[in-house]
Amino acid sequence: MYYIFVENGKINGSGECECLTEGVKNIEVTEKIYNDFIEDNDRYIYQDGEIIPNPDYEEIKREQERQAKNKEIDSKIKELREMSLIDIMNNNKENIQIYNDVISGLEMSRP
């Protein structure tokens, strides 16, 4: 048997055995739902006593992808700024404008 655990109206885990913790509801689910939940627990929500597909799942995934992309851009910008500072310290002004142009391009590419 497969279960998704609900406490205080929110999903808080899953397992193949019932959770014995007081206040935790054990909602029996199919193996497919259980495996989908294990793979990505944003796929389902608890509503009206049932585990149902999350109607906001696609939006959540888009937001997570946007945040990951922004984090990647921030990391690249930080690296370029560090390289630019090294060139400033070495009085290599030729590359500074290139770094600034690349940084501006990265800033503009944010989702």
C-alpha distances in whole Angstrom, upper triangle without the diagonal:
4,7,10,13,16,19,23,22,21,17,18,15,11,9,6,7,9,12,15,18,20,20,17,15,11,10,7,8,8,8,12,12,10,12,15,14,14,18,19,18,21,20,18,19,18,21,21,18,16,15,18,20,22,26,27,25,28,31,29,29,32,33,31,33,37,36,36,39,41,40,41,44,45,44,47,49,49,50,53,54,54,56,58,59,60,62,64,65,66,68,67,67,66,63,62,62,60,57,58,58,54,53,54,53,49,50,50,47,45,42
4,7,10,13,17,20,19,17,14,14,11,8,6,5,7,8,11,14,16,19,18,15,13,9,8,6,6,6,6,9,9,6,9,12,11,11,14,16,14,17,16,14,16,15,18,19,16,14,12,15,16,19,22,24,22,25,27,25,25,29,30,28,30,33,32,32,35,37,36,37,40,41,41,43,46,46,46,49,51,51,53,55,56,57,59,61,61,63,65,63,63,63,59,59,59,57,54,54,54,51,50,51,49,46,46,47,44,41,39
4,6,10,13,16,15,14,11,11,9,5,5,6,7,7,8,12,14,16,15,11,9,6,5,4,6,8,9,11,9,7,11,12,10,11,14,15,13,16,15,13,13,12,15,16,13,11,10,13,15,17,21,22,20,24,26,23,24,28,28,26,29,32,31,31,34,36,35,36,39,40,40,42,44,44,46,48,50,50,52,54,55,56,58,60,60,62,64,62,62,62,58,58,58,56,53,53,53,50,48,49,48,45,45,45,43,40,37
4,7,10,13,12,10,7,8,6,4,7,9,10,9,9,13,13,15,14,10,8,6,5,7,7,10,11,12,9,7,11,11,8,10,13,13,10,13,12,10,10,9,13,14,12,10,8,11,13,14,18,19,18,21,23,20,21,25,25,23,26,29,28,28,31,33,32,34,37,37,37,40,42,42,43,46,47,47,49,51,52,53,55,57,58,59,61,60,60,59,56,55,55,53,50,50,50,47,46,46,45,42,42,42,40,37,34
4,7,10,10,8,6,6,5,5,8,11,10,8,7,10,10,11,10,6,6,5,6,9,10,14,15,16,13,11,14,15,11,12,16,15,12,14,14,12,11,9,13,14,11,11,10,13,15,16,19,20,19,23,24,21,22,26,26,24,27,29,28,29,32,33,32,34,37,37,37,40,42,42,43,46,47,47,49,51,52,53,56,57,57,59,61,60,60,60,56,55,56,54,51,51,51,48,46,47,46,43,42,43,41,38,35
4,7,6,5,4,6,7,9,12,14,14,11,10,12,11,11,8,6,5,7,7,11,12,16,17,18,15,14,17,17,13,15,18,16,13,14,15,12,10,7,10,12,9,10,9,13,15,15,18,19,19,22,23,20,22,26,25,24,27,29,28,29,32,33,32,34,37,37,37,40,42,42,43,46,47,47,50,51,52,53,56,57,57,60,61,60,60,60,56,55,55,54,51,50,51,48,46,46,46,42,41,42,40,37,34
4,5,5,6,6,9,12,14,17,16,13,11,12,10,9,6,5,6,9,11,14,16,20,21,22,18,17,20,20,16,17,20,19,15,16,18,15,12,10,12,13,12,13,13,16,18,17,20,21,21,24,24,22,24,27,26,25,28,30,28,30,33,33,32,35,38,37,38,41,42,42,44,46,47,47,50,51,51,53,56,56,57,59,61,60,60,60,57,55,55,54,51,51,51,48,46,47,46,43,42,43,41,38,35
4,6,8,9,12,15,18,21,20,17,14,15,12,11,8,8,9,12,13,17,19,22,24,25,21,20,23,22,19,20,23,21,17,17,19,16,13,10,12,13,12,14,14,17,19,18,20,20,21,25,24,22,25,27,26,25,29,30,29,30,33,33,33,36,38,37,38,41,42,42,44,47,47,47,50,51,52,54,56,56,57,60,61,60,60,60,57,55,55,54,51,50,51,49,46,46,46,43,41,43,41,37,35
4,7,9,12,14,18,20,20,17,15,17,15,14,10,9,9,12,12,15,17,20,22,22,18,18,21,20,17,19,21,19,15,15,16,13,9,7,8,9,9,10,11,13,15,14,17,17,18,22,22,20,22,25,24,24,27,28,27,29,32,32,32,35,37,36,38,41,42,41,44,46,46,47,50,51,52,54,56,56,57,60,61,60,59,60,56,55,55,53,50,50,50,47,45,45,45,42,40,41,39,36,33
4,6,9,12,15,19,18,16,15,17,15,15,12,10,10,12,12,15,16,19,20,20,16,16,18,17,14,16,18,15,12,12,13,11,8,6,9,11,11,11,10,12,14,12,15,15,16,19,19,17,19,22,21,20,24,25,24,25,29,29,29,31,34,33,34,37,38,38,40,43,43,44,46,48,48,50,52,53,54,56,58,57,56,56,53,51,51,50,47,47,47,44,42,42,42,38,37,38,36,33,30
4,6,8,12,15,16,14,12,15,14,15,12,9,9,10,10,13,13,16,17,17,13,12,15,14,10,12,15,13,9,10,11,9,7,6,10,13,11,11,9,11,12,12,15,15,15,18,19,16,18,21,21,19,23,25,24,24,28,29,28,30,33,33,33,36,38,38,39,42,43,43,46,47,48,49,52,53,54,56,57,56,56,56,52,51,51,49,46,46,46,44,41,42,41,38,37,38,36,33,30
4,7,11,14,14,13,11,13,12,13,12,9,10,11,11,14,15,17,18,18,15,13,15,15,11,12,15,13,9,11,13,11,10,10,14,16,14,14,12,15,16,15,18,18,17,21,21,18,19,23,22,20,23,25,24,24,28,28,27,30,32,32,32,35,37,36,38,41,42,42,44,46,47,48,51,51,52,54,56,55,55,55,51,50,51,49,46,46,46,43,41,42,41,38,37,39,36,33,31
4,7,11,11,11,9,13,12,14,13,10,11,10,11,12,13,15,15,16,13,10,12,13,9,9,12,12,9,12,13,11,11,12,15,18,16,14,12,15,16,16,19,19,18,21,22,19,20,23,23,21,24,26,25,25,28,29,28,30,33,33,33,36,38,37,39,41,42,42,45,47,47,49,51,52,53,55,57,55,55,56,52,51,51,49,46,47,47,44,42,43,42,39,38,40,37,34,32
4,7,9,9,8,12,13,15,15,11,11,9,9,10,10,12,11,13,11,8,10,11,8,8,11,12,9,13,13,12,12,13,16,18,16,14,12,14,15,16,20,20,19,22,23,21,21,25,25,23,25,28,27,26,30,31,30,32,35,35,35,38,40,39,41,43,45,45,47,49,50,51,53,54,55,57,59,57,58,57,54,53,53,51,48,49,49,46,44,45,44,41,41,42,39,36,34
4,5,7,8,11,13,16,16,12,12,9,10,10,10,12,11,13,12,8,10,13,10,9,13,14,13,16,16,15,16,16,19,21,18,16,14,17,18,19,23,24,22,25,27,24,24,28,28,26,28,31,30,29,33,34,33,34,38,38,37,40,42,42,43,46,47,47,49,51,52,53,55,57,57,59,61,60,60,60,56,55,56,54,51,51,52,48,47,48,47,43,43,45,42,39,37
4,7,9,12,15,18,18,15,14,10,11,9,10,11,10,13,12,9,11,14,13,11,15,17,16,19,18,17,18,18,21,22,19,17,16,19,20,22,25,26,24,27,29,27,27,30,31,29,31,34,33,32,35,37,36,37,40,41,40,43,45,45,46,49,50,50,52,54,55,56,58,60,60,62,64,62,63,63,59,58,59,56,54,54,54,51,50,51,50,46,46,47,45,42,40
4,6,9,12,15,16,13,12,9,11,10,12,13,13,16,15,12,14,17,15,14,18,19,18,21,21,19,20,19,22,22,19,18,17,20,22,24,27,28,26,30,32,29,29,33,33,31,33,36,35,35,38,40,38,40,43,43,42,45,48,47,48,51,52,52,54,56,57,58,60,62,62,64,66,65,65,65,61,60,61,59,56,57,57,54,52,53,52,49,49,50,47,44,42
4,6,9,11,12,9,9,6,9,9,12,14,15,17,16,13,16,18,16,16,20,20,18,21,21,19,18,17,19,20,16,16,15,19,21,23,26,28,26,30,31,29,29,33,33,31,34,36,35,35,39,40,39,40,43,43,43,46,48,48,49,52,53,53,55,57,58,59,61,62,63,65,67,66,66,66,62,61,62,60,57,57,58,54,52,54,53,49,49,50,47,45,42
4,6,9,10,7,8,7,10,11,14,17,17,20,18,15,17,19,16,16,20,20,17,20,21,19,18,16,19,20,17,17,16,20,22,23,26,27,26,29,31,28,29,32,32,30,33,35,34,34,37,38,37,39,42,42,41,45,46,46,47,50,51,51,53,55,56,57,59,60,61,63,65,64,64,64,61,59,60,58,55,56,56,53,51,52,51,48,47,49,46,43,41
4,6,9,7,9,9,12,14,17,20,20,23,21,18,21,23,20,20,24,24,21,24,24,22,21,19,21,22,18,19,19,23,25,26,29,30,29,33,34,31,32,36,35,33,36,38,37,37,41,41,40,42,45,44,44,47,49,48,50,53,53,53,56,58,58,59,62,63,63,65,67,66,67,67,63,62,63,61,58,58,59,56,54,55,54,51,50,52,49,46,44
4,6,6,9,10,14,16,19,22,22,25,22,20,22,24,20,20,24,23,20,23,24,22,20,18,21,21,18,19,19,23,25,25,29,29,28,32,32,30,31,34,33,32,35,37,35,35,39,40,38,40,43,42,42,46,47,46,48,51,51,51,54,56,56,57,60,61,61,63,65,64,65,65,62,60,61,60,56,56,57,54,52,53,53,49,48,50,48,44,43
4,6,9,11,14,17,20,23,25,27,24,22,25,26,23,23,26,26,22,24,25,23,21,18,20,20,17,19,20,23,26,26,29,30,29,33,33,31,32,36,34,33,36,38,36,37,41,41,40,42,45,44,44,48,49,48,50,53,53,53,56,58,58,59,62,63,63,65,67,67,67,67,64,62,63,61,58,58,59,56,54,55,54,51,50,51,49,46,44
4,7,10,13,16,19,22,24,26,23,21,24,25,21,22,25,24,21,22,23,20,18,15,17,17,14,16,17,20,23,23,26,27,27,30,31,28,30,33,32,31,34,36,34,35,39,39,38,41,43,42,43,46,47,47,49,52,52,52,55,56,56,58,61,61,62,64,66,65,65,66,62,60,61,60,56,56,57,54,52,53,52,49,48,49,47,44,41
4,6,9,13,15,19,20,22,19,17,20,21,17,18,22,21,17,19,20,17,15,13,15,15,12,14,14,18,20,20,24,24,24,28,28,26,27,31,30,29,32,34,32,33,37,37,36,38,41,41,41,44,46,45,47,50,50,50,53,55,55,56,59,60,60,63,64,64,63,64,60,59,59,58,55,54,55,52,50,51,50,47,46,47,45,42,39
4,6,10,12,16,18,20,17,15,19,19,16,18,21,20,17,18,19,15,14,11,13,13,9,11,11,15,18,19,22,23,23,27,27,25,27,30,30,29,32,34,33,34,37,38,37,39,42,42,42,45,47,46,48,51,51,52,54,56,57,58,60,61,62,64,66,65,65,65,61,60,60,59,56,55,56,53,51,51,51,47,46,47,45,42,39
4,6,9,13,15,17,14,12,16,17,14,16,19,19,16,18,18,15,14,11,14,14,10,10,11,14,17,19,22,23,23,26,27,25,27,30,30,29,31,34,33,33,37,38,37,39,42,42,42,45,47,47,48,51,52,52,54,56,57,58,61,62,62,64,66,65,65,65,61,60,60,58,56,56,56,53,51,52,51,47,47,48,45,42,39
4,6,10,12,14,11,11,14,15,13,15,18,17,15,16,15,12,12,9,11,12,8,7,7,11,14,16,19,21,20,24,25,23,25,28,28,27,30,33,32,32,36,37,36,38,41,41,42,44,46,46,48,50,51,52,54,56,57,58,60,61,62,64,66,65,64,64,60,59,60,58,55,55,55,52,50,51,49,46,46,46,44,41,38
4,7,10,12,10,9,13,14,13,14,17,18,16,18,16,13,14,12,14,14,11,9,9,12,15,17,20,22,21,25,27,25,26,29,30,29,31,34,33,34,37,38,38,39,42,43,43,45,48,48,49,52,53,53,55,57,58,59,61,63,64,65,67,66,66,65,61,61,61,59,56,56,56,53,51,52,50,47,47,48,45,42,39
4,7,8,6,6,10,11,10,12,15,15,14,16,13,11,12,12,14,15,12,9,8,10,12,15,18,20,19,22,24,23,23,27,28,26,28,31,31,31,34,36,36,37,40,41,41,43,45,46,47,49,51,51,53,55,56,57,59,61,62,64,65,64,63,63,59,58,58,56,54,54,53,50,49,50,48,45,45,45,42,40,37
4,5,5,6,9,10,11,12,14,15,15,17,14,13,15,15,17,18,15,12,10,12,13,16,19,21,19,22,25,24,23,27,28,27,29,32,32,32,34,37,36,37,40,41,41,43,46,46,47,50,51,52,53,55,57,58,60,61,62,64,65,64,63,63,59,58,58,56,54,54,53,50,49,50,48,45,45,45,42,40,37
4,6,5,6,8,10,10,12,14,14,17,14,14,16,17,19,21,19,15,13,14,15,17,21,22,20,22,25,24,23,26,28,26,28,31,31,30,33,36,35,36,39,40,40,42,44,45,45,48,50,50,51,54,55,56,58,60,61,62,64,62,62,61,57,57,57,54,52,53,52,49,48,49,47,44,44,44,41,39,36
4,5,5,6,8,10,11,12,13,15,12,12,15,16,19,21,19,15,12,13,12,15,18,20,17,19,22,21,20,23,25,24,25,28,29,28,30,33,33,33,36,38,38,39,42,43,43,46,47,48,49,51,53,54,56,57,59,60,61,59,59,58,55,54,54,52,49,50,49,46,45,46,44,41,41,41,38,36,33
4,6,5,6,9,10,10,10,12,9,8,11,13,15,17,16,12,9,9,9,12,15,17,14,17,20,18,18,22,23,22,23,26,27,26,29,31,31,32,35,36,36,38,41,41,42,44,46,47,48,50,52,53,55,56,57,59,60,59,58,58,54,53,53,51,48,49,48,45,44,44,43,39,40,40,37,35,32
4,5,5,6,9,10,9,12,10,10,12,13,16,19,16,13,10,12,12,14,18,19,16,19,22,20,19,23,24,22,24,27,27,26,29,31,31,32,35,36,36,38,40,41,41,44,46,46,48,50,51,52,54,56,57,58,60,58,58,57,54,53,53,51,48,49,48,45,44,45,43,40,40,41,38,35,33
4,5,5,6,9,10,12,11,11,15,16,19,22,20,17,13,14,13,15,18,19,16,18,21,19,18,22,23,21,22,26,26,25,27,30,29,30,33,34,34,36,38,39,39,42,44,44,45,48,49,50,52,54,55,56,58,56,56,55,51,51,51,49,46,47,46,43,42,43,41,38,39,39,36,34,31
4,5,5,6,8,9,7,9,12,15,17,20,19,16,12,12,10,12,15,16,13,15,17,16,15,18,20,18,19,23,23,22,25,27,27,27,30,32,32,34,36,37,37,40,42,42,44,46,47,48,50,52,53,54,56,54,54,53,49,49,49,46,44,44,44,40,39,40,38,35,36,36,33,31,28
4,5,5,5,7,6,7,10,12,15,18,17,14,10,11,10,11,14,15,12,15,17,15,14,18,19,17,19,22,22,21,24,26,26,27,30,31,31,33,35,36,37,39,41,41,43,45,46,47,49,51,52,54,55,53,53,53,49,48,48,46,44,44,44,40,39,40,38,35,35,36,33,30,28
4,6,6,10,10,10,13,15,19,22,20,17,14,15,14,14,18,18,15,17,19,17,16,20,20,18,19,23,22,21,24,27,25,26,30,30,30,32,35,35,36,38,40,40,42,44,45,46,48,50,51,52,54,52,52,52,48,48,48,46,43,44,43,40,39,40,38,35,35,36,33,31,29
4,7,9,9,11,14,17,20,23,22,19,15,16,14,14,17,17,13,15,18,15,13,17,18,16,17,20,20,19,21,24,23,24,27,28,28,30,32,33,33,36,37,38,39,42,43,44,46,47,48,50,51,50,50,49,45,45,45,43,40,41,40,37,36,37,35,32,33,33,30,28,26
4,5,6,9,12,15,18,21,21,18,14,14,12,11,14,13,10,12,14,11,10,14,15,12,14,17,17,16,19,22,21,22,25,26,26,28,30,31,32,34,36,36,38,40,41,42,44,46,47,49,50,48,48,48,44,43,43,41,38,39,39,35,34,35,33,30,30,31,28,26,23
4,5,6,9,11,15,18,17,15,11,12,10,10,13,13,10,13,14,11,11,15,15,13,16,19,18,18,21,23,22,24,27,27,28,30,32,32,34,36,37,38,40,42,43,44,46,47,49,50,52,50,50,50,46,45,45,43,40,41,40,37,36,37,35,32,32,33,30,27,25
4,6,7,11,14,17,17,15,12,11,9,7,10,9,6,10,11,8,9,12,12,11,14,16,16,16,19,21,21,22,25,26,26,29,30,31,33,35,36,37,39,40,42,43,45,46,48,49,51,49,49,48,45,43,43,41,39,39,38,35,34,34,33,30,29,30,27,24,22
4,7,11,13,16,16,13,10,8,6,5,8,9,6,9,11,9,10,13,14,13,15,18,18,19,21,23,23,25,27,28,29,31,33,34,35,37,39,40,41,43,44,46,48,49,50,52,53,51,51,50,47,46,45,43,41,41,40,37,36,36,35,32,31,32,29,26,23
4,7,9,13,13,10,6,5,4,5,8,9,8,12,13,12,13,16,17,16,19,21,21,22,24,26,26,28,30,31,32,34,36,37,38,40,42,43,44,46,47,49,51,52,53,55,56,55,54,54,50,49,49,47,44,44,43,41,39,39,38,35,34,35,32,29,26
4,6,10,10,8,6,6,6,5,9,10,10,13,14,13,15,18,18,17,20,22,22,23,26,27,27,29,32,32,33,36,37,38,39,42,42,44,46,47,48,50,52,53,54,56,57,56,55,55,51,50,50,48,45,45,45,42,40,40,39,36,35,36,33,30,27
4,7,7,6,5,6,9,9,11,13,13,17,18,16,18,21,21,21,24,26,25,27,30,30,31,33,35,35,36,39,40,41,43,45,46,47,49,50,51,53,55,56,57,59,60,59,58,58,55,53,53,51,49,48,48,45,43,44,43,40,39,39,37,34,31
4,6,5,6,7,10,10,11,13,14,18,18,18,20,23,22,23,26,27,27,29,32,32,33,35,37,37,39,41,42,43,45,47,48,49,51,52,53,55,57,58,59,61,63,61,60,60,57,55,55,53,51,50,50,47,45,45,44,41,40,40,38,35,32
4,6,8,9,13,13,14,17,18,21,22,21,24,26,26,27,30,31,31,33,35,36,37,39,41,41,43,45,46,47,49,51,51,53,55,56,57,59,61,62,63,65,66,65,64,64,60,59,58,57,54,54,53,51,49,49,48,45,44,44,42,38,35
4,7,9,13,14,16,18,19,23,24,22,25,28,27,28,30,32,32,33,36,37,37,39,42,42,43,46,47,47,49,52,52,53,56,57,58,60,62,62,64,66,67,66,65,65,61,60,60,58,55,55,55,52,50,50,49,46,45,45,43,40,37
4,6,10,12,14,16,17,20,21,20,22,25,26,26,28,30,30,31,34,35,35,37,40,40,41,44,45,46,48,50,51,52,54,55,56,58,60,61,62,64,65,64,63,63,59,58,58,56,53,53,53,50,48,48,47,44,43,43,41,38,35
4,7,9,12,14,14,17,19,18,19,22,23,22,25,27,27,28,31,32,32,34,36,37,38,40,42,43,44,46,47,49,50,52,53,55,57,58,59,61,62,61,60,60,56,55,55,53,50,50,50,47,45,45,44,41,40,41,38,35,32
4,6,9,11,11,14,16,16,17,20,21,21,23,25,26,27,29,31,31,33,35,36,37,39,41,42,43,45,46,48,50,51,52,54,56,57,58,60,61,59,59,58,55,54,53,51,49,48,48,45,43,43,42,39,39,38,36,33,30
4,6,9,8,11,13,13,14,16,18,18,20,22,23,24,26,28,28,30,32,33,34,36,38,39,40,42,44,45,47,48,50,51,53,54,56,57,58,56,56,55,51,50,50,48,46,45,44,42,40,40,39,36,35,35,32,30,27
4,5,5,9,10,10,11,14,15,15,17,19,20,21,23,25,26,27,29,30,32,34,35,36,38,40,41,42,44,45,47,48,50,51,53,54,55,54,53,52,49,48,47,45,43,42,42,39,37,37,36,33,32,32,30,27,24
4,6,8,9,10,12,13,14,16,18,19,20,22,23,25,26,28,29,31,32,34,35,37,38,40,41,43,44,45,47,49,50,51,53,55,56,54,53,52,49,47,46,45,43,42,41,39,37,37,35,32,32,31,29,26,23
4,6,5,6,9,10,11,12,14,15,17,18,20,21,23,24,26,27,29,30,31,33,35,36,37,39,41,42,43,45,47,47,49,51,52,50,49,48,45,44,43,41,39,38,37,35,33,33,32,29,28,28,25,23,19
4,5,5,6,9,10,11,12,14,15,16,18,20,21,23,24,26,27,29,30,32,33,35,36,38,39,40,42,44,45,46,48,50,51,49,48,47,44,43,42,40,38,37,37,34,32,32,31,28,28,27,25,22,19
4,5,5,6,9,10,11,12,14,15,16,18,20,21,23,24,26,27,28,30,32,33,34,36,38,39,41,42,43,45,47,48,49,47,46,45,42,41,40,38,36,35,34,31,30,30,28,25,25,25,22,19,16
4,5,5,6,9,10,10,12,14,15,16,18,20,21,22,24,26,27,28,30,31,33,35,36,37,39,41,42,43,45,47,47,45,44,43,40,39,38,36,34,33,32,30,28,28,26,24,23,22,20,17,14
4,5,5,6,9,10,11,12,14,15,16,18,20,21,23,25,26,27,29,30,31,33,35,36,37,39,41,42,43,45,46,44,43,43,40,38,38,36,33,33,32,30,28,28,27,24,23,23,21,18,15
4,5,5,6,9,10,10,12,14,15,16,18,20,21,23,24,26,27,29,30,32,33,34,36,38,39,40,42,44,45,43,42,41,38,37,36,34,32,32,31,28,27,27,25,22,22,22,19,17,14
4,5,5,6,9,10,10,12,14,15,16,18,20,21,22,24,26,27,28,30,32,33,34,36,37,38,41,42,43,41,40,39,35,34,34,32,29,29,28,25,24,24,22,19,19,19,16,13,10
4,5,5,6,9,10,10,12,14,15,16,18,20,21,22,24,26,27,29,30,31,33,35,36,37,39,41,41,40,38,38,35,33,33,31,28,28,27,25,23,23,22,19,18,18,16,13,10
4,5,5,6,9,10,11,12,14,15,17,19,20,21,23,24,26,27,29,30,32,33,35,36,38,39,40,39,38,37,34,33,32,31,28,28,27,25,23,23,22,19,18,19,17,14,11
4,5,5,6,9,10,11,12,14,15,17,18,20,21,23,24,26,27,28,30,32,33,34,36,38,39,37,36,35,32,31,30,28,26,26,25,22,21,21,19,16,17,17,14,11,9
4,5,5,6,9,10,11,12,14,15,16,18,20,21,22,24,26,27,28,30,31,32,35,36,37,35,34,33,30,29,28,26,24,23,23,20,18,18,17,14,13,14,11,8,6
4,5,5,6,9,10,10,12,14,15,16,18,20,21,23,24,25,27,29,30,31,33,35,36,34,33,33,29,28,28,26,23,23,23,20,18,19,18,14,14,15,13,10,9
4,5,5,6,9,10,11,13,14,15,17,19,20,21,23,24,26,27,29,30,32,33,35,33,32,32,28,27,27,25,22,23,22,19,18,19,18,14,14,16,13,11,10
4,5,5,6,9,10,11,12,14,15,17,18,20,21,22,24,26,27,28,30,32,33,31,30,29,26,25,24,22,20,20,19,16,15,16,14,11,11,13,10,8,8
4,5,5,6,9,10,10,12,14,15,16,18,20,21,22,24,25,26,28,30,31,29,28,28,24,23,23,21,18,18,18,15,13,14,13,10,9,11,9,6,7
4,5,5,6,9,10,11,12,14,15,17,19,20,21,23,25,26,27,29,30,29,28,28,24,23,23,22,19,19,19,16,14,16,15,12,12,14,12,10,11
4,5,5,6,9,10,11,12,14,16,17,18,20,22,23,24,26,27,29,27,26,26,22,21,22,20,17,17,18,14,13,15,14,10,11,14,11,10,12
4,5,5,6,9,10,11,12,14,15,16,18,20,21,22,24,26,26,25,24,23,20,19,19,17,14,14,14,11,9,11,10,6,8,10,8,7,10
4,6,5,6,9,10,10,12,14,15,16,18,20,21,23,24,25,24,23,23,20,18,19,17,14,14,15,12,10,12,12,9,9,12,11,10,12
4,5,5,6,9,10,11,13,14,16,17,19,20,21,23,24,23,23,23,19,18,19,17,14,15,16,13,11,14,14,11,12,15,14,13,15
4,5,5,6,9,10,11,12,14,15,17,18,20,21,22,20,20,20,16,15,16,14,11,12,13,10,8,12,11,8,10,13,12,12,15
4,5,5,6,9,10,10,12,14,15,16,18,20,20,19,18,18,15,13,14,13,9,9,11,8,6,9,10,7,8,12,12,12,15
4,5,5,6,9,10,11,13,14,15,17,19,20,19,18,19,16,14,16,15,11,12,14,12,9,12,14,11,12,15,15,15,18
4,5,5,6,9,10,11,13,14,16,17,18,17,17,18,14,13,15,14,10,12,14,11,10,14,14,12,14,17,17,17,20
4,5,5,6,9,10,10,12,14,15,16,14,14,14,11,10,11,10,6,8,10,8,7,11,12,10,12,15,15,16,20
4,5,5,6,9,10,10,12,14,15,14,13,14,11,9,11,11,7,8,11,10,8,11,13,12,13,16,17,17,21
4,5,5,6,9,10,11,12,14,13,14,15,12,11,14,13,10,12,15,13,12,15,17,15,16,20,20,20,24
4,5,5,6,9,10,11,12,11,12,13,9,9,12,11,8,11,13,12,11,15,16,15,17,20,20,21,25
4,5,5,6,9,10,10,9,9,10,7,6,9,9,6,8,11,11,10,13,15,15,16,19,20,21,25
4,5,5,6,9,10,10,10,12,10,8,12,13,10,11,15,15,13,16,18,18,18,22,23,23,27
4,5,5,6,9,8,10,12,10,10,13,14,11,14,17,16,16,19,21,20,21,24,25,26,29
4,5,5,6,5,7,9,7,7,11,11,10,12,15,15,15,18,20,20,21,24,25,26,30
4,5,5,6,6,10,9,7,11,13,11,12,15,16,16,18,20,21,21,24,26,27,30
4,5,8,9,13,12,11,15,16,14,16,19,19,19,21,24,24,24,27,29,29,33
4,5,8,11,11,11,15,16,15,17,19,20,20,22,24,25,26,28,30,31,34
4,6,9,10,10,13,14,14,16,18,19,20,22,24,24,25,28,29,31,34
4,6,6,7,10,11,12,14,16,17,17,20,21,22,24,26,27,29,32
4,6,5,7,9,10,11,13,15,16,17,19,21,22,23,25,27,31
4,6,7,8,10,11,12,14,15,17,18,20,21,23,24,26,30
4,6,5,6,9,10,11,12,14,15,17,18,20,21,23,27
4,5,5,6,9,10,11,12,14,15,16,18,20,22,26
4,5,5,6,9,10,10,12,14,15,16,18,20,24
4,5,5,6,9,10,11,12,14,15,17,19,23
4,5,5,6,9,10,10,12,14,15,17,21
4,5,5,6,9,10,10,12,14,16,20
4,5,5,6,9,10,11,12,15,18
4,5,5,6,9,10,11,13,16
4,5,5,6,9,10,11,15
4,5,5,6,9,10,14
4,5,5,6,9,12
4,5,5,7,10
4,5,6,9
4,6,9
4,6
4
